[in-house]
Amino acid sequence: MLRFAAVGLDHGHIFDHVKGLLAAGAEFVGYCPETTAPGVVTAIEESYPDVPKLDRDRIFDDPTIDVICIAAIPADRAGLAVRAMKAGKDVMVDKPGLTTFEQLAEVRKTQEETGRIFSICFTERHSVRSAVKAGRLVQEGAIGRVIQTIGTGPHKLQLPTRPDWFFDPERFGGIIVDIASHQIDQFLFYTGSTSGEVVASSVGNFSMPEKPAFQDFGDLLLRSDKATGYVRVDWFTPDALGTWGDGRLTILGTEGYIELRKYIDICGRPGKDHLFLVNGEEKTYIDCSGEELIYFRAFVDDVGERTQTAMSQAHVYEVCRLSLEAQANAARIGG
């Protein structure tokens, strides 16, 4: 049985890692309680009271631990991942995985030298059942050849809960690196593109002049030899919505389109994971709440068999490269 532990509990996405690996049959054997987000550790304590708190060095040095899950401050994730891989462990890291080109080079070098797995859990695809269903429909040819994706990632600011590093681009990586890596991953995946280019990108601060370095808006246009993609991310979800963000994805094909309303169908059906499919034969709604989250089982299999079925390393690196380039070259708007 695969044994995993968690370090860097600075973001709630660590719960996606833990729940997904447990559902795939892995064993949660410990976590380091060091954090800048005490609420995350408290929630882990309450959810998994029998799982021990362990010193960070002990986790890295334990040869019986196969995988380390990392949801640290974004700027710290690459360093922890490198340490884990050098200790002979495979890694599941929260997006964005890394925040600089230097970190990308170091992670890639270490991964290639050690032969370990460096996997980024892009929760907006890997932990969203409607996104999994959309992947199956695309693969089955339900909308023909995909030629464009439009992905939006709005978020609720929830200002009182945010630690200081949240407002420092050097620590969170910038809004495109931090959030839009999700939509870049989806563009490459649904269009079947192995590489792409950033046509244009922008970032802005429209609402927080007291924190001039912060970015509350970002967008970008992507292009590959197969398709184009538009991405918009922001921190402007209103309080009345009832969830943290109305994340959506539209996948345009030559024979139809798919729209995902991932987390809420405003003034519509309750719950989340709503999928709408329109093609030459049907226009239909699909409730995806029962869809299996296949990434975690595939990851467990990859660890045992040394394969890349959950997500190729080349895909991981290309998402990171595009995110970093879009962030670095973004035009500044909004003041």
C-alpha positions in Angstrom: 0.0 0.0 0.0 1.3 3.5 -0.9 2.1 5.5 2.2 2.0 9.3 2.0 2.6 12.3 4.3 1.9 16.1 4.0 4.2 19.1 4.5 3.5 22.7 4.0 -0.1 23.0 5.1 -0.5 26.6 4.0 -3.5 26.1 1.7 -6.7 24.1 1.9 -6.0 22.3 -1.3 -4.1 19.8 0.8 -7.5 18.3 1.6 -7.9 17.5 -2.1 -4.6 15.6 -2.1 -5.4 13.7 1.1 -9.0 12.8 0.2 -8.1 11.8 -3.3 -5.2 9.5 -2.3 -7.2 7.9 0.5 -10.0 7.2 -1.9 -7.4 5.6 -4.2 -6.4 3.2 -1.4 -3.3 5.0 -0.1 -2.4 5.4 3.6 -2.1 8.8 5.3 0.8 8.3 7.8 1.6 11.8 9.1 1.8 15.5 8.5 4.1 18.4 9.6 2.0 21.0 11.4 4.2 24.0 10.5 1.9 26.5 8.8 0.9 30.1 8.1 -2.7 29.1 8.0 -3.6 27.6 11.4 -7.2 26.9 10.3 -5.9 24.4 7.8 -4.0 22.4 10.4 -7.0 22.6 12.8 -9.2 21.2 10.1 -6.7 18.4 9.4 -6.6 17.6 13.1 -10.3 17.4 13.3 -10.8 15.4 10.1 -7.9 12.9 10.7 -7.5 12.7 14.5 -5.6 9.4 14.3 -2.9 10.6 11.9 0.2 11.7 13.8 1.9 15.1 13.6 5.5 14.5 12.6 8.7 16.6 12.5 9.4 17.7 9.0 12.9 16.2 9.0 11.4 12.9 10.1 9.0 12.8 7.2 11.7 13.4 4.6 14.1 10.9 6.2 11.5 8.1 6.6 12.3 5.5 3.9 8.8 3.9 4.3 7.0 7.1 3.1 6.5 6.9 -0.7 4.9 10.2 -1.5 5.0 13.7 0.0 2.0 16.1 -0.6 2.9 19.8 -0.6 0.6 22.8 -0.2 3.1 25.3 1.2 3.4 29.0 0.4 3.8 28.9 -3.5 7.3 30.2 -3.5 8.4 27.4 -1.1 6.8 24.5 -3.0 9.6 23.9 -5.4 12.3 23.7 -2.7 10.3 21.2 -0.7 9.6 19.2 -3.8 13.3 19.1 -4.7 14.2 18.0 -1.2 11.6 15.2 -1.4 12.7 13.9 -4.7 16.4 13.9 -3.5 15.1 11.8 -0.6 13.7 9.2 -2.9 10.1 10.3 -2.7 7.5 11.1 -5.4 5.7 14.4 -5.0 2.2 15.7 -5.4 2.3 19.5 -5.1 -0.5 22.0 -5.1 -0.7 24.5 -8.0 1.2 26.5 -9.1 4.0 24.1 -8.1 6.7 26.8 -8.5 7.0 30.5 -9.0 10.2 31.3 -11.0 12.0 30.1 -14.1 15.0 29.2 -11.8 12.8 26.9 -9.8 11.4 25.3 -12.9 15.0 24.5 -14.1 15.9 23.1 -10.7 12.8 21.0 -10.4 13.2 19.6 -13.9 16.9 18.8 -13.3 16.2 17.0 -10.0 13.3 15.1 -11.4 15.3 13.9 -14.4 18.3 13.0 -12.3 16.3 11.1 -9.6 13.6 9.6 -11.8 11.0 10.6 -9.2 7.5 11.9 -10.1 6.8 15.6 -9.8 3.0 16.0 -10.2 1.0 19.2 -9.8 -2.6 18.5 -8.7 -4.5 21.0 -10.8 -7.7 20.8 -8.6 -9.9 22.6 -11.1 -9.5 19.7 -13.4 -8.4 16.8 -11.2 -10.8 17.4 -8.4 -13.8 18.6 -10.4 -16.1 15.8 -11.6 -17.6 17.8 -14.4 -14.1 18.5 -15.7 -13.4 14.7 -15.7 -16.6 14.1 -17.5 -15.8 16.8 -20.1 -12.5 15.0 -20.8 -14.3 11.8 -21.5 -16.8 13.5 -23.8 -14.0 15.2 -25.7 -12.1 11.9 -26.0 -15.2 10.2 -27.3 -15.6 12.8 -30.0 -18.9 14.3 -28.7 -18.0 17.8 -30.0 -15.6 16.9 -32.8 -12.1 18.5 -32.8 -11.6 21.0 -30.0 -10.5 24.4 -31.4 -10.9 26.8 -28.4 -11.2 26.9 -24.7 -12.5 29.8 -22.6 -11.7 29.4 -18.9 -12.6 31.7 -16.1 -11.4 31.4 -12.5 -13.1 34.1 -10.4 -12.3 33.9 -6.6 -13.8 35.5 -3.5 -11.2 37.6 -1.7 -12.2 36.7 1.9 -9.7 39.3 3.1 -9.8 38.6 6.9 -8.5 35.1 6.3 -5.5 36.0 4.1 -1.9 35.8 5.5 0.6 38.4 4.7 2.3 36.4 1.9 -1.0 36.4 0.0 -0.3 40.0 -1.0 3.4 39.6 -2.0 3.9 38.6 -5.7 7.3 37.3 -4.8 5.6 34.8 -2.5 2.4 33.9 -4.3 3.9 34.2 -7.8 1.5 36.7 -9.3 -2.2 36.1 -10.2 -1.5 34.3 -13.5 1.0 31.9 -12.0 -1.1 31.4 -8.9 -4.5 30.9 -10.4 -4.4 30.8 -14.2 -2.1 27.8 -14.2 -5.4 25.9 -13.8 -6.8 27.3 -17.0 -3.6 26.8 -18.9 -3.5 23.2 -17.8 -7.1 22.8 -19.1 -6.3 24.5 -22.5 -3.4 22.1 -23.2 -5.4 19.1 -22.0 -8.7 19.6 -23.7 -7.2 20.8 -27.0 -4.7 18.0 -27.1 -1.8 20.5 -27.3 1.7 19.4 -26.2 3.0 23.0 -26.4 1.7 26.5 -26.8 2.6 30.2 -26.8 1.4 33.3 -25.0 -0.1 35.7 -27.4 -0.9 38.4 -24.9 -1.4 38.8 -21.1 -2.2 41.5 -18.6 -2.5 41.9 -14.8 -4.1 44.6 -12.8 -4.9 46.0 -9.4 -8.3 47.6 -9.5 -9.4 47.6 -5.9 -6.5 47.6 -3.4 -4.3 50.8 -3.8 -3.1 50.3 -0.3 -1.4 47.1 -1.5 0.1 48.3 -4.8 2.0 45.1 -5.6 -1.1 42.9 -5.3 -2.9 41.7 -8.5 -6.7 41.2 -8.4 -7.2 40.7 -12.1 -5.4 38.8 -14.9 -6.1 37.5 -18.4 -4.2 36.0 -21.3 -4.6 34.6 -24.8 -3.0 31.3 -25.7 -2.3 29.7 -29.0 -1.0 26.3 -30.2 -0.9 24.5 -33.5 -4.3 23.0 -32.7 -6.4 25.7 -31.0 -6.6 29.0 -29.1 -7.6 29.7 -25.5 -8.7 32.7 -23.5 -8.3 32.8 -19.7 -9.6 35.3 -17.1 -8.9 35.1 -13.4 -9.8 37.6 -10.7 -10.6 38.2 -7.0 -14.0 39.9 -7.6 -16.5 37.2 -6.7 -19.3 39.0 -4.7 -20.2 37.9 -1.2 -23.8 37.0 -2.2 -22.8 34.3 -4.6 -22.8 31.5 -2.0 -19.5 29.9 -3.0 -15.9 30.9 -3.5 -16.2 31.4 -7.3 -18.3 30.8 -10.3 -15.6 28.9 -12.2 -16.6 28.1 -15.8 -15.1 26.5 -18.8 -16.4 26.5 -22.4 -14.9 24.0 -24.8 -15.6 24.7 -28.5 -15.4 21.9 -31.0 -16.0 21.6 -34.7 -19.3 19.7 -34.0 -20.6 21.3 -30.8 -19.6 22.7 -27.5 -19.5 21.9 -23.8 -20.0 24.4 -20.9 -19.0 23.6 -17.4 -20.5 25.4 -14.4 -18.1 23.8 -11.9 -19.2 25.2 -8.6 -22.6 26.8 -8.9 -25.4 27.2 -11.4 -26.5 30.7 -10.5 -30.3 30.9 -10.1 -30.5 27.4 -11.5 -29.9 23.8 -10.4 -28.5 23.3 -6.8 -25.1 21.9 -6.1 -22.1 21.9 -8.4 -20.5 19.9 -11.3 -23.0 21.0 -14.0 -22.2 20.1 -17.6 -24.1 21.3 -20.7 -23.5 19.6 -24.0 -24.7 20.8 -27.4 -23.9 19.1 -30.7 -25.6 18.0 -33.9 -27.7 15.4 -32.2 -28.6 16.7 -28.8 -28.6 19.6 -26.3 -28.5 18.1 -22.8 -27.6 18.7 -19.2 -25.5 16.2 -17.4 -25.2 16.0 -13.6 -21.6 14.9 -13.0 -21.7 14.5 -9.3 -21.2 10.8 -9.5 -18.2 11.0 -11.9 -15.0 9.3 -10.6 -11.9 11.4 -10.0 -9.4 9.4 -12.0 -6.2 11.4 -11.4 -5.5 10.1 -7.9 -5.9 6.4 -8.8 -3.7 7.0 -11.9 -1.1 8.7 -9.7 -1.0 5.8 -7.3 -0.6 3.4 -10.2 2.2 5.6 -11.6 4.1 5.5 -8.3 4.0 1.7 -8.3 4.6 1.1 -12.0 6.9 4.1 -12.8 4.6 5.3 -15.5 3.1 8.7 -16.5 -0.6 8.0 -16.9 -2.0 10.6 -14.5 -0.2 13.4 -16.2 3.1 13.5 -18.2 6.1 15.4 -16.9 6.2 17.2 -20.2 2.7 18.5 -19.6 3.6 19.7 -16.1 6.6 21.6 -17.3 4.7 23.2 -20.2 2.0 24.5 -18.0 4.6 26.0 -15.7 6.5 27.6 -18.6 3.5 29.2 -20.1 2.3 30.5 -16.7 5.7 32.0 -15.9 6.0 33.6 -19.4 2.4 35.0 -19.3 3.1 36.5 -15.8 6.5 37.9 -16.7 5.4 39.6 -19.9 2.0 40.8 -18.7 1.0 44.4 -19.4 0.1 46.3 -16.2 -3.4 47.8 -16.2 -5.8 49.4 -13.7 -3.4 51.6 -11.9 
